[in-house]
């Protein structure tokens, strides 16, 4: 579909052309990046993982769940553990789908330093039950950079060898691992690429990049992961959201994202009035990161909706005072927190310390 603009230019799909039928596209809508529960000894809580995923995947409007992302602490998981997490997440989704009759998808993160390693991880994810992978760029690029042919070639390699659909994980534009628009235009031409998780964090060019990518591959979904600019990025142009907050408060995120995609600003802002103070508790006016994900896990635990606040090392546990502050913030905006902050289990690190002493997050 093409449209003519007021200055006579034609050939580029308009935002309205993509906004109206978003519900009919297979890779649009809300995709929670999910947390991974751990026992106090930092082993994976498999039963808790299945139960928490079943709970999130049962929420109407959730199109897929994403495990092994940064929210799910992929950086602390071994390759074998990542495959195990995917297996148990797939089980939770199967249980949810059996109850609801829906077809929620399973997506798992792949973080690898080379093409062959990434292909191996993609195959393992597929065999464990993933329908798509969230393909992160090799992290050595953050230090050393890369050429455009290397960046595009990496995605081409995994597309050719992984045998699974790909969501391209776009990193912030200010990093050496972020893709240029020209690079992304080549990536979305690959039949295996079904979505771009757009994390440029450059709002000045958000709409332009969205329009340019849609002109090349209108079938590829462009989803925001800008928790800190969520409503703005949705309104500028998006097909959905892939965000950790959707695993924290899924019903609220479905309401906000659907309202924004439907063009109902009043409804979206009403949901945003609740999201904003929650975001300040979790993100503290910053971008998503390990500290924010740790606070999110703690908050969900305090709400009685997650089995444990344990975050793997090298992150240090939140102090009892910090947990109490999170609880106080939640209760101030009328959320009920049945869990006592003092009930947080002693972690591996804390067992080495005197009883009663809890390390504070730095």
C-alpha positions as CSV (number, residue, x, y, z in Angstrom):
1,X,0.0,0.0,0.0
2,X,1.3,3.5,-0.9
3,X,0.1,6.9,-0.1
4,X,0.7,10.4,-1.5
5,X,1.8,13.1,0.9
6,X,0.8,16.7,0.9
7,X,4.1,17.6,-0.9
8,X,3.3,15.1,-3.7
9,X,5.7,12.4,-2.6
10,X,4.5,8.8,-3.0
11,X,5.6,5.3,-2.5
12,X,6.0,5.1,1.2
13,X,3.4,3.4,3.5
14,X,1.8,5.8,5.9
15,X,1.7,5.3,9.7
16,X,-2.1,5.1,9.5
17,X,-1.9,2.4,6.9
18,X,0.1,0.2,9.3
19,X,-1.7,1.2,12.5
20,X,-5.3,0.1,11.7
21,X,-4.8,-3.7,10.9
22,X,-2.1,-4.4,13.6
23,X,-4.3,-7.1,15.3
24,X,-4.2,-9.2,12.1
25,X,-0.4,-9.4,11.9
26,X,1.2,-12.5,13.4
27,X,4.1,-10.7,15.1
28,X,2.4,-7.6,16.5
29,X,1.0,-6.8,19.9
30,X,2.5,-7.4,23.4
31,X,5.5,-9.6,24.1
32,X,6.7,-9.7,27.7
33,X,10.4,-10.2,28.4
34,X,10.1,-12.5,31.4
35,X,12.0,-12.9,34.7
36,X,13.7,-16.1,35.7
37,X,13.2,-17.3,39.3
38,X,16.1,-18.7,41.3
39,X,16.4,-20.6,44.5
40,X,18.6,-19.1,47.3
41,X,21.5,-21.2,46.0
42,X,21.0,-19.6,42.6
43,X,19.8,-22.8,40.9
44,X,16.8,-22.3,38.5
45,X,13.4,-22.7,40.2
46,X,11.9,-24.9,37.5
47,X,8.4,-25.2,39.1
48,X,8.3,-21.5,39.8
49,X,9.4,-20.7,36.3
50,X,6.6,-22.9,34.7
51,X,4.0,-21.4,37.0
52,X,5.0,-17.8,36.4
53,X,5.1,-18.2,32.7
54,X,1.7,-19.9,32.7
55,X,0.3,-17.0,34.6
56,X,1.7,-14.4,32.2
57,X,0.8,-16.3,29.0
58,X,-2.8,-16.7,30.2
59,X,-3.4,-13.0,30.1
60,X,-5.6,-12.0,27.1
61,X,-3.6,-9.9,24.6
62,X,-0.2,-11.5,25.3
63,X,1.0,-12.7,21.9
64,X,4.3,-14.3,23.0
65,X,6.6,-14.6,25.9
66,X,10.3,-13.9,25.7
67,X,12.8,-15.7,27.9
68,X,16.6,-15.5,28.2
69,X,16.6,-11.8,27.6
70,X,18.4,-9.2,29.7
71,X,15.3,-9.2,32.0
72,X,15.7,-12.9,32.3
73,X,19.4,-12.6,33.2
74,X,20.7,-14.4,30.1
75,X,24.2,-13.0,31.0
76,X,24.3,-15.2,34.1
77,X,23.0,-18.4,32.4
78,X,25.1,-21.1,30.8
79,X,24.2,-22.3,27.3
80,X,22.8,-25.5,28.9
81,X,20.7,-23.5,31.3
82,X,19.4,-21.3,28.6
83,X,18.0,-24.3,26.8
84,X,16.5,-25.6,30.0
85,X,14.8,-22.3,30.7
86,X,13.4,-22.4,27.1
87,X,12.1,-25.9,27.7
88,X,10.3,-24.9,30.9
89,X,9.0,-21.7,29.5
90,X,7.5,-23.7,26.6
91,X,5.8,-26.0,29.1
92,X,4.3,-23.0,30.9
93,X,3.0,-21.6,27.6
94,X,1.6,-25.0,26.6
95,X,-0.3,-25.1,29.8
96,X,-1.7,-21.6,29.3
97,X,-2.6,-22.3,25.7
98,X,-4.4,-25.5,26.8
99,X,-6.5,-23.4,29.2
100,X,-7.2,-20.4,26.9
101,X,-7.3,-22.0,23.5
102,X,-4.9,-19.3,22.3
103,X,-1.6,-19.7,20.5
104,X,0.9,-17.7,22.5
105,X,4.4,-17.9,21.0
106,X,7.7,-18.9,22.7
107,X,10.7,-16.7,22.0
108,X,14.2,-17.1,23.5
109,X,17.2,-14.8,23.6
110,X,20.4,-15.8,21.8
111,X,23.6,-14.0,22.9
112,X,26.8,-15.3,21.3
113,X,30.1,-14.0,20.2
114,X,30.3,-15.7,16.8
115,X,28.1,-17.0,14.0
116,X,28.6,-20.7,14.7
117,X,28.0,-20.3,18.4
118,X,24.8,-18.3,17.7
119,X,23.6,-21.0,15.2
120,X,24.2,-23.7,17.8
121,X,22.2,-21.7,20.4
122,X,19.4,-21.1,17.9
123,X,19.2,-24.8,17.1
124,X,19.1,-25.6,20.8
125,X,16.4,-23.0,21.4
126,X,14.3,-24.4,18.5
127,X,14.7,-28.0,19.8
128,X,13.6,-26.8,23.3
129,X,10.4,-25.4,22.0
130,X,11.1,-21.8,20.8
131,X,9.3,-20.6,17.7
132,X,11.7,-17.6,17.3
133,X,14.9,-16.3,18.8
134,X,15.7,-12.8,19.9
135,X,19.1,-12.4,18.3
136,X,21.4,-10.1,20.2
137,X,24.5,-8.6,18.5
138,X,27.9,-10.1,19.6
139,X,29.0,-8.1,22.7
140,X,32.6,-7.8,21.7
141,X,31.3,-5.3,19.1
142,X,30.5,-3.0,22.0
143,X,34.2,-2.6,22.6
144,X,35.7,-3.1,19.1
145,X,32.9,-2.2,16.7
146,X,32.4,-4.0,13.4
147,X,31.9,-3.4,9.6
148,X,28.5,-3.3,8.0
149,X,29.2,-6.5,6.1
150,X,30.0,-8.2,9.3
151,X,26.9,-7.0,11.1
152,X,24.5,-8.0,8.3
153,X,26.5,-11.2,7.7
154,X,26.0,-12.3,11.3
155,X,22.2,-12.2,10.9
156,X,22.5,-13.9,7.5
157,X,24.6,-16.7,9.0
158,X,22.1,-17.4,11.8
159,X,19.1,-17.1,9.4
160,X,20.8,-19.7,7.1
161,X,21.8,-22.1,9.8
162,X,19.4,-21.8,12.8
163,X,16.2,-23.1,11.3
164,X,14.1,-20.7,13.4
165,X,12.4,-17.3,13.0
166,X,14.5,-14.3,14.1
167,X,13.7,-11.1,16.0
168,X,16.6,-8.7,15.5
169,X,17.6,-7.0,18.7
170,X,18.6,-3.5,17.9
171,X,20.9,-2.0,20.6
172,X,21.0,1.8,21.4
173,X,22.3,3.9,18.6
174,X,25.1,5.3,20.8
175,X,26.7,1.9,21.2
176,X,29.1,0.3,18.6
177,X,26.8,-2.7,18.5
178,X,23.7,-0.7,17.3
179,X,22.7,-1.3,13.7
180,X,22.5,1.5,11.2
181,X,19.2,2.0,9.3
182,X,20.9,0.7,6.1
183,X,22.0,-2.4,7.9
184,X,18.5,-3.1,9.3
185,X,17.1,-2.6,5.8
186,X,19.2,-5.5,4.6
187,X,18.3,-7.6,7.6
188,X,14.5,-7.2,7.2
189,X,14.8,-8.6,3.7
190,X,15.7,-12.0,5.1
191,X,12.6,-14.3,5.1
192,X,13.6,-15.6,8.6
193,X,13.4,-12.1,10.1
194,X,9.9,-11.5,11.5
195,X,10.5,-8.6,13.9
196,X,12.9,-5.9,14.9
197,X,13.0,-5.1,18.6
198,X,13.8,-1.4,18.2
199,X,16.0,-0.2,21.0
200,X,17.8,2.7,19.3
201,X,16.7,5.1,22.1
202,X,16.9,7.9,19.6
203,X,13.4,9.4,19.5
204,X,14.5,12.1,17.0
205,X,14.7,9.4,14.3
206,X,12.2,6.9,15.6
207,X,9.3,7.6,13.2
208,X,11.7,8.0,10.2
209,X,13.3,4.6,10.9
210,X,9.9,3.0,11.3
211,X,8.7,4.4,8.0
212,X,11.9,3.5,6.1
213,X,11.9,-0.1,7.4
214,X,8.2,-0.5,6.6
215,X,8.8,0.7,3.1
216,X,11.3,-2.1,2.6
217,X,9.5,-4.9,4.5
218,X,5.9,-4.1,5.5
219,X,5.4,-7.6,6.9
220,X,8.2,-7.3,9.4
221,X,6.9,-6.0,12.8
222,X,8.8,-3.1,14.4
223,X,8.2,-3.3,18.2
224,X,9.4,-0.8,20.8
225,X,11.4,-1.9,23.8
226,X,11.6,1.7,25.2
227,X,10.1,1.2,28.6
228,X,11.1,4.8,29.4
229,X,9.6,6.1,26.2
230,X,6.8,3.6,25.8
231,X,3.8,5.7,24.9
232,X,5.8,8.1,22.8
233,X,7.4,5.4,20.7
234,X,4.1,3.6,20.2
235,X,2.4,6.7,19.0
236,X,5.2,7.7,16.7
237,X,5.0,4.3,14.9
238,X,5.1,0.7,16.1
239,X,3.5,-2.6,15.7
240,X,3.7,-3.6,19.3
241,X,6.0,-3.7,22.4
242,X,8.6,-6.3,23.6
243,X,9.2,-5.1,27.1
244,X,10.0,-6.4,30.6
245,X,7.2,-4.3,32.1
246,X,4.7,-6.6,30.2
247,X,5.9,-9.5,32.4
248,X,5.6,-7.4,35.5
249,X,2.1,-6.0,35.0
250,X,0.8,-7.7,31.9
251,X,-2.8,-6.6,32.0
252,X,-1.8,-3.0,32.4
253,X,0.7,-3.2,29.5
254,X,-1.9,-4.9,27.2
255,X,-4.3,-2.1,28.0
256,X,-1.8,0.7,27.3
257,X,-0.2,-0.9,24.1
258,X,-3.5,-1.8,22.6
259,X,-5.0,1.6,23.2
260,X,-2.0,3.3,21.7
261,X,-2.0,1.1,18.6
262,X,-5.7,1.7,18.2
263,X,-5.1,5.4,18.3
264,X,-7.1,5.9,21.5
265,X,-4.9,8.5,23.2
266,X,-7.2,9.1,26.1
267,X,-7.4,5.4,27.0
268,X,-3.6,5.0,26.6
269,X,-2.9,8.0,28.9
270,X,-5.3,6.7,31.5
271,X,-3.3,3.4,31.6
272,X,-0.1,5.5,31.5
273,X,-1.1,7.3,34.7
274,X,-0.6,4.0,36.5
275,X,2.4,3.0,34.5
276,X,4.4,6.2,35.2
277,X,4.8,5.8,39.0
278,X,5.5,2.1,38.6
279,X,8.2,2.9,36.1
280,X,9.8,5.4,38.6
281,X,9.9,2.6,41.2
282,X,11.5,0.1,38.8
283,X,13.5,2.2,36.4
284,X,14.3,5.2,38.5
285,X,14.2,7.6,35.5
286,X,16.8,5.4,33.7
287,X,17.0,2.8,31.0
288,X,16.3,-0.9,31.6
289,X,19.4,-2.6,33.1
290,X,20.4,-5.1,35.7
291,X,19.5,-2.7,38.6
292,X,16.0,-2.1,37.1
293,X,15.4,-5.8,36.4
294,X,16.4,-6.6,40.0
295,X,14.0,-4.0,41.4
296,X,11.3,-5.4,39.0
297,X,11.9,-9.0,40.3
298,X,11.7,-7.7,43.9
299,X,8.5,-5.7,43.3
300,X,6.8,-8.7,41.7
301,X,7.8,-10.9,44.6
302,X,6.5,-8.3,47.1
303,X,3.2,-8.3,45.2
304,X,3.0,-12.1,45.8
305,X,3.3,-12.8,42.1
306,X,6.8,-14.2,41.8
307,X,8.4,-17.0,43.8
308,X,11.7,-15.3,44.8
309,X,13.6,-12.0,44.6
310,X,17.0,-13.7,44.1
311,X,19.1,-12.2,41.4
312,X,22.2,-14.0,40.3
313,X,25.7,-12.7,41.1
314,X,27.6,-10.6,40.5
315,X,24.6,-8.4,41.4
316,X,24.4,-7.9,45.1
317,X,21.1,-8.5,47.0
318,X,18.9,-5.5,47.8
319,X,19.0,-4.6,51.4
320,X,15.9,-5.0,53.6
321,X,15.6,-1.2,53.6
322,X,15.6,-1.1,49.8
323,X,13.0,-3.8,49.6
324,X,10.9,-1.9,52.1
325,X,11.2,1.3,50.0
326,X,10.0,-0.6,47.0
327,X,7.1,-2.0,49.0
328,X,6.3,1.5,50.3
329,X,6.3,2.9,46.8
330,X,3.9,0.2,45.5
331,X,1.5,0.7,48.4
332,X,1.5,4.4,47.9
333,X,-0.1,3.9,44.5
334,X,-2.6,1.4,45.9
335,X,-0.9,-1.9,45.1
336,X,-1.2,-4.5,47.8
337,X,2.0,-6.2,48.9
338,X,1.3,-9.3,51.0
339,X,5.0,-10.2,51.3
340,X,7.2,-8.9,54.1
341,X,10.6,-7.5,52.9
342,X,12.2,-9.3,55.8
343,X,11.2,-12.6,54.4
344,X,13.7,-12.4,51.5
345,X,15.8,-15.5,51.6
346,X,19.5,-15.4,52.4
347,X,21.5,-15.9,49.2
348,X,24.8,-17.7,48.6
349,X,26.6,-14.5,49.2
350,X,24.8,-13.5,52.3
351,X,25.4,-16.9,54.0
352,X,29.0,-15.9,54.1
353,X,28.1,-12.8,56.1
354,X,27.1,-12.4,59.7
355,X,23.5,-13.2,60.4
356,X,21.2,-10.2,59.9
357,X,23.6,-8.4,57.6
358,X,22.2,-7.9,54.1
359,X,24.4,-6.4,51.4
360,X,23.1,-3.3,49.7
361,X,23.0,-2.9,45.9
362,X,25.7,-0.5,44.7
